[in-house]
Amino acid sequence: MDGRCPSTTQTCLGGDMGECCEDADILSGGTTAAPTQASTQGPTQAPTQGPTQAPTPACVDQVNPLTGVSDCQRLSYLCNDSLYYALMTQQCPLTCNRCNGATQQPAPSSNCRDLVHYQTGVSDCPQRAYLCTNALYRSLMQVQCPRTCGFCT
């Protein structure tokens, strides 16, 4: 506490009129992760809502944007390596068996590839994966992005 904030666990940033920030939220260099304003009001109650459930995503391995092909099979030996565990879980959930109830797509055949953009030479399928389940784009995505969308047999 520096005398300008109401709590002993807060520090004032930015002079006399600065924000009071929780000490735990202050990052090195004097910046904050989540600033809060000092308040003279009592605590507010969070609105009560039932939990919302996001749709279950398809469990697919990410595609290397430079090649249009997933590197997951080649890098599968890193699935349980402690240095790469989080990255492999994010990039290669199907290969590393980390789908957690998501819809598992069949393993694509090796000749199944996403097409690459003619100007960049890089597949933009990972950025457009949300279109895989859109009925208006399904036939286009089957041709352009079969690997990303899990359409390979």
Contacts in CASP RR format, 6 or more apart in sequence:
PFRMAT RR
TARGET T0000
AUTHOR 0000-0000-0000
METHOD contacts of the structure
MODEL  1
MDGRCPSTTQTCLGGDMGECCEDADILSGGTTAAPTQASTQGPTQAPTQG
PTQAPTPACVDQVNPLTGVSDCQRLSYLCNDSLYYALMTQQCPLTCNRCN
GATQQPAPSSNCRDLVHYQTGVSDCPQRAYLCTNALYRSLMQVQCPRTCG
FCT
1 7 0 8 1.000
1 8 0 8 1.000
1 9 0 8 1.000
1 10 0 8 1.000
1 11 0 8 1.000
2 11 0 8 1.000
2 12 0 8 1.000
3 12 0 8 1.000
4 12 0 8 1.000
4 15 0 8 1.000
4 16 0 8 1.000
4 18 0 8 1.000
4 20 0 8 1.000
5 11 0 8 1.000
5 12 0 8 1.000
5 20 0 8 1.000
5 38 0 8 1.000
6 20 0 8 1.000
6 38 0 8 1.000
6 39 0 8 1.000
6 40 0 8 1.000
7 20 0 8 1.000
7 22 0 8 1.000
9 22 0 8 1.000
9 23 0 8 1.000
9 24 0 8 1.000
10 20 0 8 1.000
10 21 0 8 1.000
10 22 0 8 1.000
10 23 0 8 1.000
10 36 0 8 1.000
10 38 0 8 1.000
11 20 0 8 1.000
11 21 0 8 1.000
11 23 0 8 1.000
11 26 0 8 1.000
12 18 0 8 1.000
12 19 0 8 1.000
12 20 0 8 1.000
12 21 0 8 1.000
13 19 0 8 1.000
13 20 0 8 1.000
13 21 0 8 1.000
13 26 0 8 1.000
13 30 0 8 1.000
13 32 0 8 1.000
13 35 0 8 1.000
19 32 0 8 1.000
19 35 0 8 1.000
19 36 0 8 1.000
19 37 0 8 1.000
19 38 0 8 1.000
20 36 0 8 1.000
20 37 0 8 1.000
20 38 0 8 1.000
21 32 0 8 1.000
21 34 0 8 1.000
21 35 0 8 1.000
21 36 0 8 1.000
22 34 0 8 1.000
22 36 0 8 1.000
25 32 0 8 1.000
25 33 0 8 1.000
25 34 0 8 1.000
25 35 0 8 1.000
25 36 0 8 1.000
26 32 0 8 1.000
26 33 0 8 1.000
27 33 0 8 1.000
56 101 0 8 1.000
56 102 0 8 1.000
56 103 0 8 1.000
57 102 0 8 1.000
57 103 0 8 1.000
58 102 0 8 1.000
58 103 0 8 1.000
58 105 0 8 1.000
58 132 0 8 1.000
58 133 0 8 1.000
58 149 0 8 1.000
58 150 0 8 1.000
59 93 0 8 1.000
59 94 0 8 1.000
59 99 0 8 1.000
59 101 0 8 1.000
59 102 0 8 1.000
59 103 0 8 1.000
59 104 0 8 1.000
59 105 0 8 1.000
60 93 0 8 1.000
60 94 0 8 1.000
60 105 0 8 1.000
60 129 0 8 1.000
60 148 0 8 1.000
60 149 0 8 1.000
60 150 0 8 1.000
61 70 0 8 1.000
61 72 0 8 1.000
61 91 0 8 1.000
61 92 0 8 1.000
61 93 0 8 1.000
61 94 0 8 1.000
61 95 0 8 1.000
62 70 0 8 1.000
62 72 0 8 1.000
62 90 0 8 1.000
62 91 0 8 1.000
62 92 0 8 1.000
62 126 0 8 1.000
63 69 0 8 1.000
63 70 0 8 1.000
63 114 0 8 1.000
63 123 0 8 1.000
63 125 0 8 1.000
63 126 0 8 1.000
63 147 0 8 1.000
63 148 0 8 1.000
64 70 0 8 1.000
64 71 0 8 1.000
65 122 0 8 1.000
65 123 0 8 1.000
65 124 0 8 1.000
65 126 0 8 1.000
66 122 0 8 1.000
67 123 0 8 1.000
68 113 0 8 1.000
68 114 0 8 1.000
68 116 0 8 1.000
68 122 0 8 1.000
68 123 0 8 1.000
68 125 0 8 1.000
68 147 0 8 1.000
69 113 0 8 1.000
69 114 0 8 1.000
69 147 0 8 1.000
70 92 0 8 1.000
70 95 0 8 1.000
70 108 0 8 1.000
70 147 0 8 1.000
72 88 0 8 1.000
72 91 0 8 1.000
72 92 0 8 1.000
72 94 0 8 1.000
72 95 0 8 1.000
72 96 0 8 1.000
73 95 0 8 1.000
75 88 0 8 1.000
75 92 0 8 1.000
76 92 0 8 1.000
76 95 0 8 1.000
76 96 0 8 1.000
78 84 0 8 1.000
78 88 0 8 1.000
79 85 0 8 1.000
79 88 0 8 1.000
79 92 0 8 1.000
79 95 0 8 1.000
79 96 0 8 1.000
79 97 0 8 1.000
80 96 0 8 1.000
81 88 0 8 1.000
88 95 0 8 1.000
88 96 0 8 1.000
89 96 0 8 1.000
89 98 0 8 1.000
93 99 0 8 1.000
93 100 0 8 1.000
93 102 0 8 1.000
94 104 0 8 1.000
94 105 0 8 1.000
94 107 0 8 1.000
105 150 0 8 1.000
106 150 0 8 1.000
106 152 0 8 1.000
106 153 0 8 1.000
108 146 0 8 1.000
108 147 0 8 1.000
108 150 0 8 1.000
108 152 0 8 1.000
109 152 0 8 1.000
109 153 0 8 1.000
112 146 0 8 1.000
112 147 0 8 1.000
112 151 0 8 1.000
112 152 0 8 1.000
113 146 0 8 1.000
113 147 0 8 1.000
114 123 0 8 1.000
114 125 0 8 1.000
114 144 0 8 1.000
114 145 0 8 1.000
114 146 0 8 1.000
114 147 0 8 1.000
114 148 0 8 1.000
115 123 0 8 1.000
115 125 0 8 1.000
115 143 0 8 1.000
115 144 0 8 1.000
115 145 0 8 1.000
116 122 0 8 1.000
116 123 0 8 1.000
117 123 0 8 1.000
117 124 0 8 1.000
123 145 0 8 1.000
123 148 0 8 1.000
125 144 0 8 1.000
125 145 0 8 1.000
125 147 0 8 1.000
125 148 0 8 1.000
125 149 0 8 1.000
126 148 0 8 1.000
128 141 0 8 1.000
128 145 0 8 1.000
128 148 0 8 1.000
129 145 0 8 1.000
129 148 0 8 1.000
129 149 0 8 1.000
131 137 0 8 1.000
131 140 0 8 1.000
131 141 0 8 1.000
131 145 0 8 1.000
132 138 0 8 1.000
132 141 0 8 1.000
132 145 0 8 1.000
132 148 0 8 1.000
132 149 0 8 1.000
132 150 0 8 1.000
132 151 0 8 1.000
134 141 0 8 1.000
141 149 0 8 1.000
141 151 0 8 1.000
142 149 0 8 1.000
142 151 0 8 1.000
145 151 0 8 1.000
146 152 0 8 1.000
END
